[in-house]
Amino acid sequence: MQTAGAGTLLEAALTRENLQAAWKRVKANKGAAGVDGLDIEQTHRLLQTTWPQIRQALRAGKYRPAPVRRVMIPKPDGSQRELGIPTATDRLIQQALLQVLQPLIDPSFSDHSHGFRPGRSAHDAVKAARAHVQSGRRVVVDVDLAKFFDRVNHDILMDRLKRRIADTAVLRLIRAYLNAGIMDGGVVVERQQGTPQGGPLSPLLANVLLDEVDKALGARGYCFARYADDCNVYVSSMKAGERVMAWLRTLYGKLKLQINEAKSAVCSALGRKFLGYELWVAKGREVKCAVADKALGNFKARIRQLTARSGGRSMEQVVQGLRPYLLGWKAYFGLAQTPRVWRELDEWLRHRLRAIQLKQWRSPRTIYRALKALGASDAVATRVAVNSRRWWGNSRRLLNSALPIAYFDRLGLSRLS
């Protein structure tokens, strides 16, 4: 662990090469403006004249970060998630610090931790969970922490961070970021706890705090997988699971964190949601992955938003608007081993697009001419045109021959199956 004197790590963070790499990452991540109202390009122009003063303040320990801007992000279940958006300047400084600190701190983390770490992903956590269940541990202790990022205790976090690095200049700067407060409705609210999501440093700081529980679980030989504040421990019986849950309440309590009892449980690992996935047992007793029901519901809700039957868009524009979401969703849920579900989602999506196409053609005469131009028989074109207002019912099997899978392939629609 780092033991150099004060300022050594800070100087490494402020080197030209490290700052250039940090700015490249901040720019690639884009992101909204902070409380100063400056976007990436505006900040870049400002820093060309103000950076020497900022760098001097950082070295002297006198730099004061701006408060973060509160943004509430709607969640599919109707609730909201709070984000704290730092200014682009503060994102640059945090990213520069992260690039120096992560190589020092990350190797000390538990192998069971997969969130926000180089070379690791949610897929690794899901694979680990599947392996634990395949080994016979069919009971999961599913722990959800109540508003974790809002309840991180600053003093405890800084104490755990001091055990890993000894650079007082960096520790002082991180404390300044924790104490910067959050702007809500034009008023700066000071915070004694919490590390708002939205800053580059927050995930690393979260892992620093939660690693203490990881190490305790590992010391007792438990099989578990953690991704950020989602932790699943796999055991062989309900009785063992209840013991682990009681112990975890104590461990998290020492960190002044609280388990969300409504969302946490000791239950069968099969069918329990973890990072959008759930596990099931196929023939031959092989444990496989599937997309959880809630994630499927969220997918359909988002598709309905993206394909609302209004707005005057052409079918080509609708499909192009879908592509980024479909590609990202398919990449994230690529571990799912349920071909039938993928086929059904594809069929449902094409059905919805056919209904949109009919509504765009609208009048019986236009529908008839368009279907004939696409090669539909006179009988099919006539029947669909006669029932022109029944968009959803008309877009079932009858329309498949005129608007087949190949039609949507040519438009660039990504298939899930």
DRENKOLZA-400115 format. One record per residue (C-alpha): residue in three letters; x, y, z. Coordinates in steps of 0.2 Angstrom, whole numbers, plus 5000, padded with zeros to 4 digits. Example, Ala and Ser with C-alpha at 12.3 -4.5 7.8 and 13.67 -1.06 7.14 Angstrom:
<nodes>
{ala,{5062,4978,5039}}
{ser,{5068,4995,5036}}
</nodes>
This chain:
<nodes>
{met,{5000,5000,5000}}
{gln,{5006,5018,4996}}
{thr,{5017,5025,5010}}
{ala,{5025,5040,5001}}
{gly,{5025,5057,5009}}
{ala,{5012,5071,5007}}
{gly,{5009,5077,4989}}
{thr,{5017,5062,4980}}
{leu,{5001,5055,4974}}
{leu,{4994,5072,4970}}
{glu,{5009,5077,4960}}
{ala,{5007,5061,4950}}
{ala,{4989,5065,4947}}
{leu,{4993,5083,4941}}
{thr,{5006,5077,4928}}
{arg,{5002,5083,4910}}
{glu,{5001,5065,4904}}
{asn,{4989,5060,4917}}
{leu,{4978,5075,4915}}
{gln,{4977,5073,4896}}
{ala,{4971,5055,4899}}
{ala,{4959,5061,4912}}
{trp,{4952,5075,4901}}
{lys,{4950,5062,4886}}
{arg,{4940,5051,4897}}
{val,{4929,5065,4904}}
{lys,{4926,5071,4886}}
{ala,{4921,5054,4880}}
{asn,{4909,5052,4895}}
{lys,{4901,5068,4890}}
{gly,{4889,5072,4904}}
{ala,{4878,5087,4909}}
{ala,{4885,5103,4916}}
{gly,{4887,5106,4934}}
{val,{4882,5120,4945}}
{asp,{4893,5132,4935}}
{gly,{4882,5129,4919}}
{leu,{4897,5125,4908}}
{asp,{4898,5110,4896}}
{ile,{4913,5101,4891}}
{glu,{4919,5113,4877}}
{gln,{4915,5128,4888}}
{thr,{4925,5121,4902}}
{his,{4939,5117,4890}}
{arg,{4941,5135,4885}}
{leu,{4940,5141,4902}}
{leu,{4953,5130,4909}}
{gln,{4965,5136,4896}}
{thr,{4967,5152,4906}}
{thr,{4962,5147,4924}}
{trp,{4971,5130,4926}}
{pro,{4987,5137,4932}}
{gln,{4978,5145,4947}}
{ile,{4968,5129,4950}}
{arg,{4984,5118,4950}}
{gln,{4992,5130,4962}}
{ala,{4977,5129,4974}}
{leu,{4977,5110,4973}}
{arg,{4995,5109,4977}}
{ala,{4993,5122,4992}}
{gly,{4978,5112,4999}}
{lys,{4967,5127,4996}}
{tyr,{4956,5121,4982}}
{arg,{4938,5120,4986}}
{pro,{4927,5110,4974}}
{ala,{4910,5117,4968}}
{pro,{4894,5109,4975}}
{val,{4887,5095,4965}}
{arg,{4871,5098,4955}}
{arg,{4856,5087,4961}}
{val,{4847,5078,4947}}
{met,{4833,5065,4950}}
{ile,{4833,5051,4938}}
{pro,{4816,5042,4936}}
{lys,{4817,5023,4939}}
{pro,{4805,5010,4930}}
{asp,{4796,5006,4946}}
{gly,{4791,5025,4948}}
{ser,{4804,5029,4961}}
{gln,{4818,5041,4958}}
{arg,{4837,5039,4959}}
{glu,{4848,5054,4965}}
{leu,{4863,5059,4955}}
{gly,{4875,5072,4960}}
{ile,{4883,5080,4944}}
{pro,{4900,5089,4948}}
{thr,{4906,5102,4937}}
{ala,{4917,5097,4922}}
{thr,{4932,5104,4930}}
{asp,{4929,5094,4946}}
{arg,{4926,5078,4935}}
{leu,{4943,5081,4927}}
{ile,{4951,5082,4944}}
{gln,{4942,5067,4951}}
{gln,{4946,5057,4936}}
{ala,{4965,5062,4937}}
{leu,{4965,5056,4955}}
{leu,{4956,5040,4951}}
{gln,{4969,5035,4938}}
{val,{4982,5037,4951}}
{leu,{4973,5029,4965}}
{gln,{4964,5014,4957}}
{pro,{4980,5005,4952}}
{leu,{4986,5006,4970}}
{ile,{4970,5001,4979}}
{asp,{4961,4990,4967}}
{pro,{4973,4975,4969}}
{ser,{4969,4974,4987}}
{phe,{4950,4971,4984}}
{ser,{4942,4955,4986}}
{asp,{4940,4943,4971}}
{his,{4922,4942,4975}}
{ser,{4919,4961,4971}}
{his,{4915,4964,4953}}
{gly,{4908,4982,4952}}
{phe,{4917,4997,4945}}
{arg,{4933,4988,4943}}
{pro,{4945,4987,4928}}
{gly,{4943,4971,4919}}
{arg,{4927,4966,4928}}
{ser,{4909,4967,4924}}
{ala,{4891,4963,4930}}
{his,{4893,4947,4919}}
{asp,{4907,4941,4930}}
{ala,{4896,4943,4945}}
{val,{4882,4933,4937}}
{lys,{4894,4920,4931}}
{ala,{4900,4918,4949}}
{ala,{4883,4917,4956}}
{arg,{4878,4903,4943}}
{ala,{4894,4894,4948}}
{his,{4890,4895,4967}}
{val,{4872,4888,4964}}
{gln,{4878,4875,4952}}
{ser,{4890,4869,4966}}
{gly,{4874,4865,4977}}
{arg,{4872,4881,4986}}
{arg,{4853,4884,4982}}
{val,{4849,4897,4995}}
{val,{4854,4915,4993}}
{val,{4856,4928,5006}}
{asp,{4851,4943,4995}}
{val,{4857,4960,5003}}
{asp,{4851,4976,4997}}
{leu,{4858,4992,5006}}
{ala,{4845,5006,5009}}
{lys,{4851,5021,4999}}
{phe,{4869,5016,5001}}
{phe,{4877,5031,4991}}
{asp,{4867,5043,5001}}
{arg,{4872,5036,5018}}
{val,{4891,5033,5017}}
{asn,{4898,5040,5033}}
{his,{4912,5052,5029}}
{asp,{4922,5049,5044}}
{ile,{4922,5030,5043}}
{leu,{4926,5031,5024}}
{met,{4941,5042,5027}}
{asp,{4947,5031,5041}}
{arg,{4947,5016,5029}}
{leu,{4955,5026,5015}}
{lys,{4969,5031,5027}}
{arg,{4973,5013,5030}}
{arg,{4977,5012,5011}}
{ile,{4985,5028,5007}}
{ala,{4996,5040,5017}}
{asp,{4996,5055,5005}}
{thr,{4989,5068,5016}}
{ala,{4986,5080,5001}}
{val,{4975,5068,4992}}
{leu,{4966,5063,5008}}
{arg,{4962,5082,5011}}
{leu,{4956,5084,4993}}
{ile,{4945,5069,4994}}
{arg,{4938,5075,5011}}
{ala,{4934,5092,5002}}
{tyr,{4924,5083,4988}}
{leu,{4914,5073,5001}}
{asn,{4910,5090,5010}}
{ala,{4906,5100,4995}}
{gly,{4888,5098,4997}}
{ile,{4874,5097,4984}}
{met,{4864,5111,4976}}
{asp,{4845,5109,4976}}
{gly,{4834,5123,4970}}
{gly,{4848,5136,4971}}
{val,{4853,5132,4989}}
{val,{4868,5123,4994}}
{val,{4865,5109,5006}}
{glu,{4879,5103,5017}}
{arg,{4881,5084,5019}}
{gln,{4889,5075,5033}}
{gln,{4886,5058,5024}}
{gly,{4885,5052,5007}}
{thr,{4895,5051,4991}}
{pro,{4883,5056,4977}}
{gln,{4883,5045,4961}}
{gly,{4889,5055,4946}}
{gly,{4907,5058,4951}}
{pro,{4922,5047,4944}}
{leu,{4928,5044,4962}}
{ser,{4912,5038,4970}}
{pro,{4913,5020,4964}}
{leu,{4931,5018,4970}}
{leu,{4926,5025,4987}}
{ala,{4911,5014,4988}}
{asn,{4922,4999,4985}}
{val,{4934,5005,4999}}
{leu,{4921,5005,5012}}
{leu,{4912,4989,5007}}
{asp,{4928,4979,5005}}
{glu,{4928,4977,5024}}
{val,{4912,4966,5023}}
{asp,{4920,4957,5008}}
{lys,{4935,4952,5018}}
{ala,{4925,4946,5033}}
{leu,{4914,4935,5022}}
{gly,{4930,4928,5013}}
{ala,{4939,4925,5030}}
{arg,{4924,4913,5034}}
{gly,{4925,4905,5018}}
{tyr,{4908,4910,5011}}
{cys,{4904,4910,4993}}
{phe,{4897,4926,4987}}
{ala,{4896,4939,4973}}
{arg,{4895,4958,4975}}
{tyr,{4892,4971,4962}}
{ala,{4893,4989,4970}}
{asp,{4880,4988,4984}}
{asp,{4871,4972,4978}}
{cys,{4878,4957,4988}}
{asn,{4872,4939,4986}}
{val,{4879,4926,4998}}
{tyr,{4876,4908,4993}}
{val,{4873,4894,5006}}
{ser,{4866,4877,5008}}
{ser,{4851,4879,5019}}
{met,{4839,4892,5025}}
{lys,{4845,4890,5043}}
{ala,{4863,4895,5037}}
{gly,{4856,4909,5027}}
{glu,{4847,4917,5042}}
{arg,{4863,4916,5052}}
{val,{4873,4925,5038}}
{met,{4859,4938,5037}}
{ala,{4860,4942,5055}}
{trp,{4879,4943,5055}}
{leu,{4878,4954,5040}}
{arg,{4867,4966,5049}}
{thr,{4880,4968,5062}}
{leu,{4894,4970,5049}}
{tyr,{4885,4984,5040}}
{gly,{4879,4992,5056}}
{lys,{4897,4995,5061}}
{leu,{4899,5004,5045}}
{lys,{4883,5014,5049}}
{leu,{4874,5006,5034}}
{gln,{4857,4999,5034}}
{ile,{4850,4984,5025}}
{asn,{4834,4987,5016}}
{glu,{4823,4973,5024}}
{ala,{4809,4975,5011}}
{lys,{4821,4971,4996}}
{ser,{4833,4959,5005}}
{ala,{4829,4941,5009}}
{val,{4835,4923,5013}}
{cys,{4827,4912,4999}}
{ser,{4829,4900,4985}}
{ala,{4843,4906,4973}}
{leu,{4832,4900,4959}}
{gly,{4821,4913,4951}}
{arg,{4829,4927,4962}}
{lys,{4834,4943,4953}}
{phe,{4852,4948,4953}}
{leu,{4858,4962,4942}}
{gly,{4843,4959,4930}}
{tyr,{4846,4941,4929}}
{glu,{4838,4926,4937}}
{leu,{4844,4907,4938}}
{trp,{4835,4892,4933}}
{val,{4839,4873,4931}}
{ala,{4838,4865,4914}}
{lys,{4836,4846,4911}}
{gly,{4852,4838,4917}}
{arg,{4852,4849,4932}}
{glu,{4863,4862,4924}}
{val,{4860,4880,4931}}
{lys,{4857,4893,4918}}
{cys,{4854,4911,4916}}
{ala,{4838,4920,4911}}
{val,{4832,4938,4910}}
{ala,{4822,4942,4926}}
{asp,{4804,4946,4924}}
{lys,{4806,4964,4930}}
{ala,{4820,4967,4917}}
{leu,{4808,4960,4903}}
{gly,{4795,4972,4909}}
{asn,{4807,4987,4909}}
{phe,{4812,4982,4891}}
{lys,{4794,4982,4884}}
{ala,{4790,4998,4893}}
{arg,{4806,5007,4885}}
{ile,{4802,5000,4868}}
{arg,{4784,5007,4870}}
{gln,{4792,5024,4873}}
{leu,{4804,5023,4859}}
{thr,{4790,5017,4847}}
{ala,{4776,5028,4852}}
{arg,{4764,5028,4837}}
{ser,{4765,5047,4835}}
{gly,{4778,5060,4830}}
{gly,{4778,5059,4811}}
{arg,{4793,5048,4810}}
{ser,{4796,5036,4796}}
{met,{4799,5018,4799}}
{glu,{4817,5020,4795}}
{gln,{4819,5034,4809}}
{val,{4809,5023,4821}}
{val,{4821,5008,4818}}
{gln,{4837,5019,4819}}
{gly,{4830,5026,4836}}
{leu,{4829,5008,4842}}
{arg,{4846,5002,4837}}
{pro,{4857,5009,4851}}
{tyr,{4845,5003,4865}}
{leu,{4843,4986,4857}}
{leu,{4861,4983,4854}}
{gly,{4865,4989,4872}}
{trp,{4851,4978,4880}}
{lys,{4857,4963,4870}}
{ala,{4875,4965,4875}}
{tyr,{4871,4966,4893}}
{phe,{4859,4951,4893}}
{gly,{4870,4941,4882}}
{leu,{4872,4928,4896}}
{ala,{4854,4923,4895}}
{gln,{4851,4905,4890}}
{thr,{4833,4906,4884}}
{pro,{4831,4906,4865}}
{arg,{4812,4905,4866}}
{val,{4811,4921,4876}}
{trp,{4823,4930,4863}}
{arg,{4812,4924,4849}}
{glu,{4796,4930,4857}}
{leu,{4803,4947,4861}}
{asp,{4808,4948,4842}}
{glu,{4791,4943,4837}}
{trp,{4783,4956,4849}}
{leu,{4794,4970,4843}}
{arg,{4791,4967,4824}}
{his,{4772,4965,4828}}
{arg,{4773,4982,4836}}
{leu,{4782,4990,4821}}
{arg,{4770,4983,4809}}
{ala,{4756,4991,4818}}
{ile,{4766,5008,4818}}
{gln,{4768,5005,4799}}
{leu,{4750,5003,4796}}
{lys,{4745,5018,4806}}
{gln,{4758,5028,4796}}
{trp,{4750,5023,4780}}
{arg,{4733,5026,4788}}
{ser,{4720,5027,4774}}
{pro,{4713,5011,4766}}
{arg,{4719,5017,4749}}
{thr,{4737,5020,4755}}
{ile,{4738,5004,4764}}
{tyr,{4732,4994,4749}}
{arg,{4744,5002,4737}}
{ala,{4759,5001,4749}}
{leu,{4756,4982,4752}}
{lys,{4754,4979,4734}}
{ala,{4770,4988,4731}}
{leu,{4779,4977,4744}}
{gly,{4772,4961,4735}}
{ala,{4757,4957,4745}}
{ser,{4743,4947,4736}}
{asp,{4727,4956,4731}}
{ala,{4717,4947,4744}}
{val,{4729,4951,4759}}
{ala,{4731,4969,4753}}
{thr,{4712,4971,4752}}
{arg,{4708,4963,4768}}
{val,{4720,4973,4778}}
{ala,{4715,4989,4770}}
{val,{4696,4986,4774}}
{asn,{4701,4984,4792}}
{ser,{4713,4999,4792}}
{arg,{4709,5006,4809}}
{arg,{4713,4990,4818}}
{trp,{4731,4993,4819}}
{trp,{4736,4980,4832}}
{gly,{4725,4966,4826}}
{asn,{4729,4969,4808}}
{ser,{4747,4968,4811}}
{arg,{4747,4949,4816}}
{arg,{4750,4935,4804}}
{leu,{4740,4942,4790}}
{leu,{4754,4956,4787}}
{asn,{4769,4945,4790}}
{ser,{4770,4940,4772}}
{ala,{4770,4958,4766}}
{leu,{4781,4964,4780}}
{pro,{4792,4949,4784}}
{ile,{4808,4948,4794}}
{ala,{4819,4952,4779}}
{tyr,{4809,4969,4778}}
{phe,{4815,4974,4795}}
{asp,{4832,4967,4792}}
{arg,{4834,4979,4777}}
{leu,{4829,4993,4788}}
{gly,{4843,4989,4800}}
{leu,{4833,4982,4815}}
{ser,{4844,4972,4827}}
{arg,{4838,4955,4831}}
{leu,{4839,4949,4849}}
{ser,{4838,4930,4845}}
</nodes>
